[in-house]
Amino acid sequence: MTDTLLSGELTDSELQELAERAGRELEDASATEILKWATDTFGPRFCVTSSMEDAVVAHLASRVMPGVDVVFLDTGYHFPETIGTRDAVDAVMDVNVITITPRRTVAEQDAEHGEKLHGRDPDLCCALRKVKPLEDGLTAYAAWATGLRRDESPTRASTPVVGWDAKRRKVKVSPIARWTQDDVDAYVAEHGVLTNPLLMDGYASVGCAPCTRRVLEGEDARAGRWAGRGKTECGLHG
């Protein structure tokens, strides 16, 4: 960890170079080694983001940096099971869960844009309830970790283990990018990691309730998100 990084004195181009070099050098490293690099490099200016689909990355990070910040975005549209998973993670894991919310409540958004914006313009709904709030919530951090995996969908197949998030001008760490679902299942079983109960009820990817359905046999993990709309990402990751 360096004083330069902690004081935020690196330029965007220097941070980008740092991220891209780390992505190359850590490509074959373990998830723990990748997170150790991130916490050593950024210290308290590093956080984990979690949708509370599971707590795998939060658990991994807590082993490297106990008390690590875990940022959860409460869109106002989550399944009760997702909120319950967040509360359980906060209660039993050595992490600091930070819940962030959109600037407007669902009711306020309905008053401005009409009810069920998610059904009429899901891109705008995601921008208002996910993209912008996360941008605001990550202001204090120079780097953030995600649970993205290359095997989840074609849009995530080239996810680097460490990369540059040009949109937010931050280093983006994906320590389990090379993992498969079997790897995740094995880690969960070995360490008793909390997972969202919906994963046992036919959901392979858990997002906002109005825009998430169970997946059918043979579908990829993201097929249950915005089904029938040709939309596979909310904008947080592409």
C-alpha positions as CSV (number, residue, x, y, z in Angstrom):
1,M,0.0,0.0,0.0
2,T,1.4,3.4,-0.9
3,D,0.7,6.9,0.4
4,T,0.3,8.0,-3.2
5,L,-2.6,5.7,-3.8
6,L,-4.3,6.5,-0.4
7,S,-4.0,10.2,-1.0
8,G,-5.6,9.9,-4.4
9,E,-2.7,11.5,-6.2
10,L,-2.5,9.1,-9.1
11,T,-4.0,10.4,-12.4
12,D,-6.6,8.5,-14.3
13,S,-4.1,7.4,-16.8
14,E,-1.8,6.2,-14.1
15,L,-4.6,4.3,-12.4
16,Q,-5.6,2.8,-15.7
17,E,-2.1,1.7,-16.4
18,L,-1.9,0.2,-12.9
19,A,-5.2,-1.7,-13.4
20,E,-4.3,-3.1,-16.8
21,R,-0.8,-4.2,-15.7
22,A,-2.4,-5.9,-12.7
23,G,-4.9,-7.6,-14.9
24,R,-2.1,-9.1,-17.0
25,E,0.1,-10.1,-14.0
26,L,-2.8,-11.5,-11.9
27,E,-4.6,-13.4,-14.7
28,D,-3.6,-16.8,-13.3
29,A,-3.6,-15.7,-9.6
30,S,-6.1,-17.1,-7.1
31,A,-9.1,-15.0,-6.0
32,T,-7.5,-14.5,-2.7
33,E,-4.2,-13.3,-4.2
34,I,-6.1,-10.8,-6.5
35,L,-8.0,-9.4,-3.5
36,K,-4.8,-9.2,-1.4
37,W,-3.3,-7.1,-4.2
38,A,-6.4,-4.8,-4.2
39,T,-6.5,-4.4,-0.4
40,D,-2.7,-3.8,-0.2
41,T,-2.8,-1.3,-3.0
42,F,-5.9,0.7,-2.0
43,G,-6.6,0.0,1.7
44,P,-9.8,1.7,2.9
45,R,-10.3,3.1,-0.6
46,F,-11.3,-0.4,-1.8
47,C,-14.7,-1.9,-1.4
48,V,-16.8,-4.9,-2.5
49,T,-20.1,-4.4,-4.2
50,S,-22.7,-7.1,-3.8
51,S,-26.2,-7.7,-5.2
52,M,-26.7,-10.3,-2.4
53,E,-27.2,-13.1,-4.8
54,D,-24.5,-14.7,-2.7
55,A,-21.8,-13.5,-0.4
56,V,-18.8,-15.3,-2.0
57,V,-16.7,-12.3,-2.9
58,A,-17.6,-10.5,0.4
59,H,-16.5,-13.6,2.2
60,L,-13.2,-13.9,0.3
61,A,-12.5,-10.2,0.9
62,S,-13.2,-10.5,4.6
63,R,-10.6,-13.1,4.9
64,V,-8.0,-10.7,3.4
65,M,-9.3,-7.5,4.9
66,P,-11.6,-8.1,7.9
67,G,-14.2,-5.3,8.2
68,V,-14.1,-4.6,4.5
69,D,-16.8,-2.3,3.2
70,V,-19.5,-4.2,1.3
71,V,-21.7,-1.8,-0.7
72,F,-25.3,-3.0,-1.4
73,L,-27.6,-1.1,-3.7
74,D,-31.2,-1.2,-2.6
75,T,-33.2,-0.3,-5.7
76,G,-36.6,-0.4,-3.9
77,Y,-37.6,-3.3,-6.1
78,H,-35.7,-6.2,-4.5
79,F,-37.2,-9.5,-3.5
80,P,-37.6,-9.9,0.3
81,E,-35.2,-12.8,0.1
82,T,-32.5,-10.4,-1.1
83,I,-33.0,-7.9,1.7
84,G,-32.9,-10.9,4.1
85,T,-29.6,-12.1,2.7
86,R,-28.2,-8.6,3.1
87,D,-29.3,-8.5,6.8
88,A,-27.8,-12.0,7.4
89,V,-24.5,-11.1,5.8
90,D,-24.3,-7.9,8.0
91,A,-25.1,-10.0,11.1
92,V,-22.7,-12.9,10.7
93,M,-19.8,-11.9,8.5
94,D,-16.8,-9.7,9.3
95,V,-17.7,-7.0,6.9
96,N,-19.2,-3.5,7.0
97,V,-22.4,-3.5,4.9
98,I,-23.3,-0.1,3.5
99,T,-26.7,0.2,1.9
100,I,-27.1,2.9,-0.7
101,T,-30.4,4.0,-2.3
102,P,-31.5,6.0,-5.4
103,R,-32.1,9.7,-5.0
104,R,-35.9,9.1,-5.5
105,T,-38.1,6.5,-3.9
106,V,-40.2,4.3,-6.1
107,A,-43.2,6.4,-5.4
108,E,-41.4,9.6,-6.3
109,Q,-40.1,8.0,-9.5
110,D,-43.7,6.9,-10.4
111,A,-44.9,10.4,-9.9
112,E,-42.3,11.8,-12.2
113,H,-42.1,9.1,-14.9
114,G,-45.3,7.1,-14.4
115,E,-45.8,3.8,-12.8
116,K,-43.9,0.7,-13.8
117,L,-41.1,2.5,-15.6
118,H,-39.2,-0.8,-15.6
119,G,-41.8,-2.3,-18.0
120,R,-41.8,0.7,-20.4
121,D,-38.2,1.8,-20.4
122,P,-36.0,-0.6,-18.4
123,D,-32.8,1.2,-19.5
124,L,-34.0,4.4,-17.9
125,C,-35.2,2.6,-14.8
126,C,-31.8,1.0,-14.4
127,A,-30.0,4.3,-15.0
128,L,-32.1,6.0,-12.2
129,R,-32.2,3.1,-9.7
130,K,-28.8,1.4,-10.3
131,V,-26.2,3.2,-12.4
132,K,-26.4,6.7,-10.9
133,P,-26.8,5.5,-7.3
134,L,-23.8,3.2,-7.5
135,E,-21.8,6.0,-9.1
136,D,-22.6,8.2,-6.1
137,G,-22.0,5.4,-3.7
138,L,-18.5,4.6,-5.0
139,T,-17.3,8.2,-4.7
140,A,-15.1,7.6,-1.7
141,Y,-13.4,4.6,-3.3
142,A,-10.6,4.2,-5.9
143,A,-11.3,0.5,-6.6
144,W,-14.2,-1.8,-6.3
145,A,-14.7,-5.6,-6.5
146,T,-17.5,-7.4,-8.2
147,G,-18.6,-11.0,-8.5
148,L,-18.6,-11.1,-12.3
149,R,-17.7,-14.4,-13.9
150,R,-16.8,-15.1,-17.5
151,D,-19.0,-18.2,-17.7
152,E,-22.2,-16.3,-16.8
153,S,-23.0,-15.0,-20.3
154,P,-21.3,-14.1,-23.6
155,T,-21.3,-10.4,-22.6
156,R,-19.0,-11.2,-19.6
157,A,-16.7,-13.7,-21.4
158,S,-13.8,-11.3,-21.6
159,T,-14.1,-9.9,-18.0
160,P,-10.5,-9.1,-16.7
161,V,-9.6,-10.0,-13.2
162,V,-8.5,-6.4,-12.8
163,G,-9.4,-3.7,-15.2
164,W,-10.2,0.0,-15.7
165,D,-13.7,1.2,-15.2
166,A,-13.6,4.2,-17.6
167,K,-17.1,5.2,-16.8
168,R,-16.5,5.7,-13.1
169,R,-12.7,6.3,-13.4
170,K,-12.0,3.5,-10.9
171,V,-10.1,0.2,-10.8
172,K,-12.5,-2.7,-11.2
173,V,-11.6,-6.0,-9.6
174,S,-13.3,-9.3,-10.5
175,P,-11.5,-11.8,-8.4
176,I,-13.7,-14.8,-9.4
177,A,-13.8,-13.9,-13.1
178,R,-12.2,-17.3,-14.0
179,W,-14.4,-19.3,-11.7
180,T,-17.2,-21.6,-12.9
181,Q,-20.5,-22.2,-11.2
182,D,-19.0,-25.5,-9.9
183,D,-16.2,-23.4,-8.3
184,V,-18.7,-21.1,-6.6
185,D,-20.8,-24.1,-5.4
186,A,-17.7,-25.8,-3.9
187,Y,-16.6,-22.6,-2.1
188,V,-20.1,-22.0,-0.7
189,A,-20.2,-25.6,0.5
190,E,-16.7,-25.6,2.0
191,H,-17.1,-22.3,3.9
192,G,-20.8,-22.2,4.6
193,V,-21.2,-19.0,2.7
194,L,-24.6,-17.3,2.7
195,T,-26.6,-17.4,-0.5
196,N,-29.9,-16.0,-1.6
197,P,-32.7,-18.6,-1.1
198,L,-34.0,-17.8,-4.6
199,L,-31.0,-19.6,-6.0
200,M,-32.6,-22.8,-4.7
201,D,-35.9,-21.9,-6.3
202,G,-35.0,-21.8,-10.0
203,Y,-33.4,-18.4,-10.2
204,A,-29.8,-18.4,-11.6
205,S,-29.3,-14.6,-11.4
206,V,-31.2,-12.4,-8.9
207,G,-32.0,-8.8,-9.7
208,C,-35.0,-6.6,-9.2
209,A,-38.2,-8.6,-8.7
210,P,-40.2,-7.1,-11.6
211,C,-37.4,-7.8,-14.1
212,T,-36.3,-11.3,-13.0
213,R,-37.7,-14.7,-13.6
214,R,-36.6,-18.3,-13.1
215,V,-34.4,-19.7,-15.9
216,L,-35.4,-22.6,-18.1
217,E,-33.3,-25.8,-18.6
218,G,-30.4,-25.0,-20.9
219,E,-30.6,-21.3,-20.6
220,D,-27.5,-19.3,-19.4
221,A,-27.5,-17.7,-15.9
222,R,-28.5,-14.3,-17.2
223,A,-31.5,-15.4,-19.3
224,G,-33.9,-14.7,-16.5
225,R,-33.1,-11.0,-16.4
226,W,-35.2,-8.7,-18.6
227,A,-36.5,-11.8,-20.4
228,G,-37.8,-11.2,-23.9
229,R,-36.2,-7.7,-24.2
230,G,-32.8,-8.4,-25.6
231,K,-31.3,-6.7,-22.6
232,T,-28.8,-8.6,-20.5
233,E,-27.0,-5.9,-18.5
234,C,-28.4,-3.1,-16.3
235,G,-25.5,-0.7,-17.1
236,L,-23.4,-1.3,-14.0
237,H,-21.1,-3.6,-15.9
238,G,-21.4,-2.5,-19.5
